[in-house]
Amino acid sequence: MKRVGVAELPLHGGRCPPWLFAKMVELGRAISNIIVREYSRKELLRRLADPFFFQSLGCALGFDFHSSGLTTTTIAALKEAIDPEELGIAVCGGKGKTSKQTPNEIQKLADVFSISSQKLDRLKYASRMTAKVDNACVQDGYQLYHHSFILSEEGEWAVVQQGMYGRLARRYHWLSEGVDSFVDEPHSGIVGDRKEEVVLDMTAKKSEEARKTSVDLVRDNPKNLLISLREAGQRSLDEYFDGSPQVLKLTMQTPHTITKLTKQTAEALQRAYDFQPENYEELVAIRGIGPKAVRALALVSSLIYGKSPSWKDPVRFSFAHGGKDGVPYPVDEQTYKKTIEILESAIEEAKVKQSEKLNAIRRLHDFLG
């Protein structure tokens, strides 16, 4: 996937004014309806899974193009705007505690969409795994606080979720159409304010051998794994990480050596041994296998067995620094123009006031710069 442009995405405080949110819902409903009716439900999912279409959509709806709040507010507006019974599309989840309700919201759609119990389980699994992968398998320091799961009555889905690291935000996009594996380069796009120097990315192609070794480690006797961990712990991480303080803080949160596993992580590894996972996705799906377990297995794979994972940040689109009223610097103007043409067409056909159409189109052109 090529990099197509840059924009700014700092964290902003405050709330969206009620009058603006109401207009975002109105225009979001019209645009969503037209895309579904003129193209298909699948096409709407594809576009929401595209980082720059999503950014442009939030801009067209009237939100600050460079604010992290664009993600949460745009999703909230679409959730209220889209009628599942009318369009055969539903937006589940959201920010904070609302994200925890995603499985229940998916369950409630079973009757609306006539979803089989088997398909329902797969949808809940997809929601859980996309969140788990971006928290545990991609260890970039960004803690998820927003998870939205958009699904169609055919059982196809897209995910838009966002994490926070200090005053920075990073957004992760998924599309079921392109996910053959949840742990092998599954994202349709990742956007962030900056590219981190070092990130443990167990979803990268380069991490394939480390993934296989991690599975072998947990399938073996847990005592052997603890011995390997102790052996790894006797070696200084400076030797492996070239003494980079940033790397040590991100990967191990200790200045010198690998620390002992917590009781919870040790119990999770024991459960993994009892389960005997066939592959890395099955391993990650096990309850309790989180960032610490993934990190420990990755480091043992590398330090003891020479199967090094990827430490390259998988962010595929980046956002540039700038002032609140700055204009994004376009890298690929043609991609911007194509996205805006699609949105302009939808806005022109939307049943909204003429003044709102003109304002939305004006904001899109401002976004292009």
C-alpha positions as CSV (number, residue, x, y, z in Angstrom):
1,M,0.0,0.0,0.0
2,K,1.5,3.3,-1.0
3,R,1.6,6.4,1.1
4,V,-0.8,8.9,-0.4
5,G,-0.6,12.0,1.7
6,V,-0.1,13.7,5.0
7,A,-2.3,15.6,7.5
8,E,-2.2,16.4,11.2
9,L,-3.9,14.4,14.0
10,P,-3.1,15.8,17.5
11,L,-5.3,15.1,20.5
12,H,-7.8,17.8,21.1
13,G,-10.0,18.3,24.2
14,G,-13.6,19.4,24.5
15,R,-16.8,18.1,22.9
16,C,-18.4,18.5,19.5
17,P,-21.1,21.2,19.7
18,P,-24.6,19.7,19.6
19,W,-25.5,21.9,16.6
20,L,-22.5,20.6,14.6
21,F,-23.1,17.0,15.6
22,A,-26.7,17.2,14.4
23,K,-25.5,18.5,11.0
24,M,-22.9,15.7,10.9
25,V,-25.6,13.1,11.4
26,E,-27.8,14.6,8.7
27,L,-25.1,14.8,6.1
28,G,-23.5,11.5,7.1
29,R,-26.9,9.8,6.7
30,A,-27.3,11.3,3.2
31,I,-23.8,10.3,2.0
32,S,-24.0,6.8,3.4
33,N,-27.4,6.3,1.8
34,I,-26.2,7.4,-1.6
35,I,-23.0,5.3,-1.5
36,V,-25.1,2.2,-0.6
37,R,-27.8,2.8,-3.1
38,E,-25.5,3.9,-6.0
39,Y,-22.8,1.3,-5.4
40,S,-23.3,-1.3,-2.6
41,R,-23.0,-2.0,1.1
42,K,-19.6,-3.5,0.4
43,E,-18.4,-0.3,-1.2
44,L,-19.3,1.8,1.9
45,L,-17.3,-0.7,4.0
46,R,-14.4,-0.4,1.6
47,R,-14.4,3.4,1.8
48,L,-14.6,3.5,5.6
49,A,-11.6,1.2,5.7
50,D,-9.6,3.6,3.5
51,P,-7.8,6.1,5.9
52,F,-8.0,9.0,3.5
53,F,-11.6,8.6,2.5
54,F,-12.4,8.4,6.2
55,Q,-10.4,11.6,6.8
56,S,-12.1,13.4,3.9
57,L,-15.5,12.2,5.1
58,G,-14.9,13.6,8.5
59,C,-13.7,16.9,7.0
60,A,-16.8,17.0,4.7
61,L,-19.1,16.5,7.7
62,G,-17.5,19.6,9.3
63,F,-15.0,18.4,11.8
64,D,-11.4,19.6,12.1
65,F,-9.4,17.5,9.6
66,H,-6.3,17.4,11.9
67,S,-8.0,16.5,15.2
68,S,-8.1,13.0,16.8
69,G,-11.7,13.8,17.6
70,L,-12.5,13.5,13.9
71,T,-12.4,9.7,14.3
72,T,-14.6,9.3,17.4
73,T,-17.1,12.0,16.3
74,T,-17.4,10.8,12.7
75,I,-18.1,7.3,13.9
76,A,-20.6,8.5,16.5
77,A,-22.4,10.5,13.8
78,L,-22.5,7.6,11.4
79,K,-23.7,5.3,14.2
80,E,-26.7,7.6,14.8
81,A,-27.2,8.3,11.1
82,I,-27.2,4.8,9.6
83,D,-30.4,2.8,10.1
84,P,-29.6,-0.9,10.0
85,E,-33.1,-1.9,8.9
86,E,-33.0,0.6,6.0
87,L,-29.5,0.1,4.7
88,G,-28.4,-3.3,5.9
89,I,-25.4,-1.7,7.6
90,A,-24.8,-1.1,11.3
91,V,-22.1,0.7,13.3
92,C,-21.3,-0.9,16.6
93,G,-18.9,0.2,19.4
94,G,-17.4,3.6,19.9
95,K,-15.2,5.4,22.4
96,G,-14.3,4.2,25.9
97,K,-16.9,2.1,27.7
98,T,-19.0,2.1,24.6
99,S,-16.4,0.0,22.8
100,K,-16.9,-2.8,25.4
101,Q,-20.6,-3.1,24.3
102,T,-19.6,-4.1,20.7
103,P,-20.3,-7.9,21.2
104,N,-23.7,-7.1,22.7
105,E,-24.5,-4.8,19.9
106,I,-23.5,-7.4,17.3
107,Q,-25.7,-9.9,19.1
108,K,-28.7,-7.6,18.9
109,L,-28.3,-7.4,15.1
110,A,-28.8,-11.2,14.7
111,D,-32.6,-10.8,14.2
112,V,-32.4,-7.6,12.2
113,F,-29.9,-9.1,9.7
114,S,-31.0,-12.7,10.0
115,I,-27.4,-13.7,11.0
116,S,-26.8,-17.3,11.7
117,S,-25.3,-18.2,15.1
118,Q,-22.1,-19.4,13.3
119,K,-21.7,-16.2,11.4
120,L,-22.5,-14.2,14.6
121,D,-19.6,-16.0,16.4
122,R,-17.3,-15.1,13.6
123,L,-18.3,-11.5,13.7
124,K,-17.7,-11.3,17.5
125,Y,-14.4,-13.1,17.0
126,A,-13.3,-10.5,14.3
127,S,-14.2,-7.6,16.6
128,R,-12.2,-9.1,19.5
129,M,-9.2,-10.1,17.4
130,T,-8.8,-6.8,15.6
131,A,-8.6,-5.1,19.0
132,K,-6.3,-7.7,20.5
133,V,-3.9,-7.6,17.5
134,D,-3.6,-3.8,17.6
135,N,-2.9,-3.9,21.4
136,A,-0.7,-7.0,21.7
137,C,0.7,-7.9,18.3
138,V,1.5,-4.4,17.2
139,Q,3.3,-2.9,20.2
140,D,3.7,0.7,19.2
141,G,2.9,2.3,22.6
142,Y,-0.6,3.4,21.5
143,Q,-3.3,2.1,23.9
144,L,-6.7,1.6,22.2
145,Y,-9.5,3.7,23.6
146,H,-11.9,3.6,20.6
147,H,-13.1,0.5,18.7
148,S,-15.9,0.6,16.1
149,F,-17.1,-2.4,14.1
150,I,-19.1,-1.7,11.0
151,L,-20.9,-4.7,9.5
152,S,-23.4,-5.5,6.7
153,E,-26.2,-8.0,6.6
154,E,-24.0,-10.2,4.4
155,G,-21.6,-10.6,7.3
156,E,-18.8,-8.4,5.8
157,W,-17.2,-5.9,8.1
158,A,-14.8,-3.0,8.6
159,V,-13.0,-1.8,11.7
160,V,-11.9,1.7,12.6
161,Q,-10.2,2.0,15.9
162,Q,-7.8,4.5,17.6
163,G,-5.1,4.4,20.2
164,M,-3.5,7.1,22.3
165,Y,0.2,7.6,23.3
166,G,0.7,10.7,25.4
167,R,-0.8,13.5,23.3
168,L,-0.6,11.6,20.1
169,A,-3.3,9.4,18.4
170,R,-3.0,6.6,15.9
171,R,-5.9,5.1,13.8
172,Y,-6.1,1.5,12.6
173,H,-8.3,0.4,9.7
174,W,-9.4,-3.1,8.8
175,L,-11.6,-4.6,6.0
176,S,-12.8,-8.2,6.1
177,E,-12.5,-8.4,2.3
178,G,-8.7,-8.4,2.6
179,V,-8.2,-10.3,5.8
180,D,-6.9,-13.8,5.1
181,S,-5.2,-13.9,8.5
182,F,-5.6,-11.7,11.6
183,V,-1.8,-11.9,12.3
184,D,-0.2,-11.6,8.9
185,E,-0.2,-8.0,7.7
186,P,-4.0,-7.7,8.0
187,H,-4.6,-3.9,8.1
188,S,-6.1,-1.9,5.3
189,G,-4.2,1.1,6.7
190,I,-2.6,2.6,9.8
191,V,-2.4,6.4,10.3
192,G,-0.5,8.3,12.9
193,D,1.0,11.6,13.9
194,R,4.5,10.3,13.7
195,K,6.5,7.2,12.8
196,E,7.9,5.6,15.9
197,E,11.6,4.6,15.9
198,V,11.1,1.0,17.0
199,V,7.8,-1.0,17.2
200,L,7.4,-4.7,17.8
201,D,5.3,-5.8,14.9
202,M,4.4,-9.5,15.1
203,T,2.0,-9.1,12.1
204,A,4.8,-8.2,9.7
205,K,6.0,-10.7,7.0
206,K,9.4,-10.5,8.6
207,S,8.0,-11.8,11.9
208,E,6.7,-15.1,10.3
209,E,9.5,-17.2,11.7
210,A,9.2,-15.5,15.1
211,R,5.5,-16.3,15.1
212,K,6.2,-20.0,14.3
213,T,8.8,-20.2,17.0
214,S,6.4,-18.6,19.5
215,V,3.9,-21.3,18.8
216,D,6.6,-24.0,19.2
217,L,7.6,-22.5,22.5
218,V,4.1,-22.6,24.1
219,R,3.5,-26.1,22.7
220,D,6.6,-27.4,24.5
221,N,6.8,-28.1,28.2
222,P,6.2,-24.7,30.1
223,K,9.3,-25.5,32.3
224,N,11.5,-25.4,29.2
225,L,10.0,-22.0,28.3
226,L,10.8,-20.7,31.8
227,I,14.3,-21.9,31.5
228,S,14.6,-20.1,28.1
229,L,13.2,-16.9,29.7
230,R,15.8,-17.1,32.5
231,E,18.6,-17.7,30.0
232,A,17.4,-14.7,28.0
233,G,17.2,-12.6,31.2
234,Q,20.8,-13.2,31.9
235,R,21.7,-11.3,28.8
236,S,21.6,-7.5,28.6
237,L,19.0,-6.1,26.3
238,D,21.6,-3.4,25.4
239,E,23.4,-6.1,23.5
240,Y,20.3,-6.7,21.3
241,F,18.8,-3.3,21.1
242,D,22.1,-1.3,20.7
243,G,21.4,0.5,24.0
244,S,18.4,2.6,22.7
245,P,16.5,3.8,25.8
246,Q,13.4,4.4,23.7
247,V,13.4,0.7,22.5
248,L,13.9,-0.6,26.0
249,K,11.1,1.5,27.4
250,L,8.7,0.5,24.6
251,T,9.5,-3.2,24.6
252,M,10.3,-4.2,28.1
253,Q,9.8,-1.1,30.3
254,T,13.0,-1.8,32.1
255,P,16.4,-0.2,31.6
256,H,18.6,-3.3,31.5
257,T,17.3,-6.9,31.5
258,I,14.2,-9.0,30.9
259,T,12.1,-9.1,34.0
260,K,10.3,-12.1,35.5
261,L,6.9,-13.0,34.0
262,T,3.9,-11.9,36.0
263,K,1.7,-14.6,37.5
264,Q,-1.1,-13.7,35.1
265,T,1.2,-14.0,32.1
266,A,2.6,-17.3,33.4
267,E,-0.9,-18.7,33.8
268,A,-1.8,-17.6,30.3
269,L,1.2,-19.4,28.9
270,Q,0.2,-22.5,30.8
271,R,-3.3,-22.3,29.3
272,A,-1.7,-22.0,25.9
273,Y,0.3,-25.1,26.5
274,D,-2.8,-27.0,27.6
275,F,-4.7,-25.7,24.5
276,Q,-1.8,-26.6,22.1
277,P,-2.5,-24.0,19.4
278,E,-1.9,-25.0,15.8
279,N,-0.8,-21.5,14.7
280,Y,-0.1,-18.0,15.9
281,E,-3.6,-16.7,15.5
282,E,-4.9,-19.5,17.7
283,L,-2.2,-18.6,20.2
284,V,-3.1,-14.9,20.3
285,A,-6.8,-15.7,20.6
286,I,-6.3,-17.5,23.9
287,R,-7.6,-15.6,26.9
288,G,-4.7,-13.9,28.8
289,I,-2.2,-13.9,26.0
290,G,-1.6,-10.1,25.9
291,P,1.3,-7.8,25.2
292,K,3.6,-9.2,27.9
293,A,3.2,-12.8,26.7
294,V,3.6,-11.8,23.1
295,R,6.7,-9.8,23.9
296,A,8.3,-12.5,26.0
297,L,7.8,-15.1,23.4
298,A,9.1,-12.8,20.7
299,L,12.3,-11.9,22.7
300,V,13.0,-15.6,23.5
301,S,12.5,-16.4,19.8
302,S,15.1,-13.8,18.9
303,L,17.6,-14.0,21.7
304,I,17.7,-17.8,22.1
305,Y,16.7,-19.1,18.7
306,G,17.7,-16.3,16.4
307,K,14.2,-15.9,14.9
308,S,14.0,-12.1,15.0
309,P,10.6,-10.3,14.7
310,S,10.1,-7.0,12.9
311,W,10.9,-3.9,14.9
312,K,9.8,-1.6,12.2
313,D,6.8,0.7,12.7
314,P,4.0,-0.6,10.4
315,V,2.3,2.9,10.1
316,R,1.5,3.3,6.4
317,F,0.2,6.8,6.3
318,S,1.7,9.6,8.5
319,F,0.4,13.0,9.6
320,A,2.5,16.2,9.5
321,H,3.0,18.6,12.3
322,G,1.4,22.0,12.0
323,G,-0.8,24.6,13.6
324,K,-4.5,24.2,14.3
325,D,-5.3,26.2,11.1
326,G,-2.6,24.8,9.0
327,V,-3.2,23.1,5.6
328,P,-2.2,19.5,5.0
329,Y,0.7,19.1,2.6
330,P,-0.5,16.7,-0.2
331,V,1.9,14.1,-1.3
332,D,-0.3,12.3,-3.8
333,E,-2.7,15.0,-5.1
334,Q,-4.4,12.6,-7.5
335,T,-5.5,10.3,-4.7
336,Y,-6.9,13.3,-2.8
337,K,-8.8,14.5,-5.9
338,K,-10.3,11.1,-6.5
339,T,-11.5,10.8,-3.0
340,I,-13.0,14.3,-3.1
341,E,-14.7,13.7,-6.4
342,I,-16.4,10.7,-4.9
343,L,-17.5,12.7,-1.9
344,E,-18.6,15.7,-4.0
345,S,-20.8,13.5,-6.1
346,A,-22.4,12.0,-3.0
347,I,-22.9,15.4,-1.5
348,E,-24.5,16.8,-4.7
349,E,-27.0,14.0,-4.7
350,A,-27.7,14.1,-1.0
351,K,-31.0,15.4,0.4
352,V,-29.5,18.3,2.4
353,K,-29.9,22.0,2.2
354,Q,-28.0,23.8,-0.6
355,S,-26.0,25.8,1.9
356,E,-24.9,22.6,3.6
357,K,-23.8,21.1,0.3
358,L,-21.8,24.2,-0.6
359,N,-20.1,24.3,2.9
360,A,-19.2,20.6,2.7
361,I,-17.7,20.9,-0.8
362,R,-15.8,24.0,0.3
363,R,-14.3,22.1,3.3
364,L,-13.2,19.3,1.0
365,H,-11.4,21.7,-1.3
366,D,-9.7,23.3,1.8
367,F,-8.6,19.8,2.8
368,L,-7.0,19.3,-0.6
369,G,-5.2,22.7,-0.2
